[in-house]
Amino acid sequence: MGRPSTKPARLKDGFYIEVKTMGNGSIFVRRDTKEQMVVAAEDYSRTKRVIILGEMKNDKWL
């Protein structure tokens, strides 16, 4: 065992959406291209709440 890490997790480069469900937390979903992100957002939006976060590149939101 040991101490839990204090450094925040790094996100990979790509396009992100946040998927929320009623009563539960939320998850980030990453896709490589903007088109794939839009398709995933449409699929998840049928049953869940979706927030499009945008593109992450070199630890910065674009």
C-alpha positions as CSV (number, residue, x, y, z in Angstrom):
1,M,0.0,0.0,0.0
2,G,1.0,3.6,0.1
3,R,-0.3,7.1,-0.1
4,P,-2.9,7.9,-2.8
5,S,-1.5,10.1,-5.6
6,T,-2.0,13.8,-5.3
7,K,-1.2,14.6,-8.9
8,P,-4.2,15.1,-11.1
9,A,-4.7,12.5,-13.9
10,R,-3.7,13.6,-17.4
11,L,-6.1,13.3,-20.2
12,K,-5.1,12.0,-23.5
13,D,-5.3,14.1,-26.7
14,G,-8.6,13.9,-28.4
15,F,-12.2,15.0,-28.3
16,Y,-14.2,14.7,-25.1
17,I,-17.9,14.5,-24.0
18,E,-19.2,14.1,-20.5
19,V,-22.0,11.6,-20.0
20,K,-24.2,12.0,-16.9
21,T,-26.8,9.6,-15.6
22,M,-29.6,10.4,-13.2
23,G,-28.5,9.7,-9.6
24,N,-25.0,8.7,-10.5
25,G,-21.8,10.6,-11.3
26,S,-20.4,11.4,-14.7
27,I,-17.8,9.9,-17.0
28,F,-15.6,11.4,-19.8
29,V,-15.7,9.7,-23.2
30,R,-12.8,10.3,-25.5
31,R,-12.8,9.9,-29.3
32,D,-10.0,10.5,-31.8
33,T,-11.9,12.7,-34.3
34,K,-14.7,15.3,-34.1
35,E,-17.0,13.2,-36.3
36,Q,-16.7,10.2,-34.0
37,M,-17.4,12.4,-31.0
38,V,-20.6,13.8,-32.5
39,V,-21.8,10.3,-33.3
40,A,-21.1,9.1,-29.7
41,A,-22.9,12.2,-28.3
42,E,-25.9,11.4,-30.4
43,D,-25.9,7.8,-29.3
44,Y,-25.6,8.6,-25.6
45,S,-28.1,11.4,-25.7
46,R,-31.0,9.0,-26.3
47,T,-30.8,7.8,-22.7
48,K,-28.4,10.1,-20.8
49,R,-27.4,13.7,-20.5
50,V,-24.5,14.7,-22.7
51,I,-22.2,17.7,-22.4
52,I,-19.7,18.3,-25.2
53,L,-16.4,19.4,-23.6
54,G,-14.3,19.9,-26.7
55,E,-10.7,19.1,-27.8
56,M,-7.8,18.4,-25.4
57,K,-4.3,18.8,-26.8
58,N,-1.1,18.9,-24.7
59,D,-3.1,19.2,-21.5
60,K,-5.0,22.3,-22.7
61,W,-8.6,22.7,-23.9
62,L,-8.9,24.2,-27.3
